[in-house]
Each structure stands twice: as structure tokens, then as C-alpha cells.
Amino acid sequence: FSRIYHEKFIGQIEAIIAEGIQSGELRSMNTSLATWLLLGMMYPFFYAAHAGEMTSFDETTDLMLAIFFDGAAGS
């Protein structure tokens, strides 16, 4: 299970991040660590108990990705 989970899920996310690095869209970083950081942001929302905390799926997703890719600091 662990190998398949990595190949089909974790490995796919790592590959997307690696492609972003290669294309210059993302800065150089440890793709494995970046993958787990992104997943760490996502995991709480996989549980039904947290579903009521989201104002909307789109708003939650947009904010999560903005913080992951752009940070939360003001300009």
C-alpha cells in the first residue's frame, strides 16, 4: 500500500512541483518537503468535522494555494 500510495498520490504532487521548478514558475526547493508541507495544509479539510469551518470550498482552496505559493506576509 505504501509504495502504491507514494507512486499514485505523493509522487504525482512531487512531480508537479518539480515541473514548476524546472519551468521557472517555482524557486528551487526540496520537492518532497514541499509536498508534505502542502499536504499538511490540506489534511484538516479532508475530515467531515472541519467541513463546517469552510465558508466555501473555492475560497478555502484559493486561500490555501495563495499562502502556499505566495506566502501570507503583506507587501
Summary of the structure (lengths in Angstrom):
residues: 75
radius of gyration: 14.0
end to end distance: 43.7
largest distance: 43.7
contacts: 143
relative contact order: 0.09
helix: 77%
strand: 0%
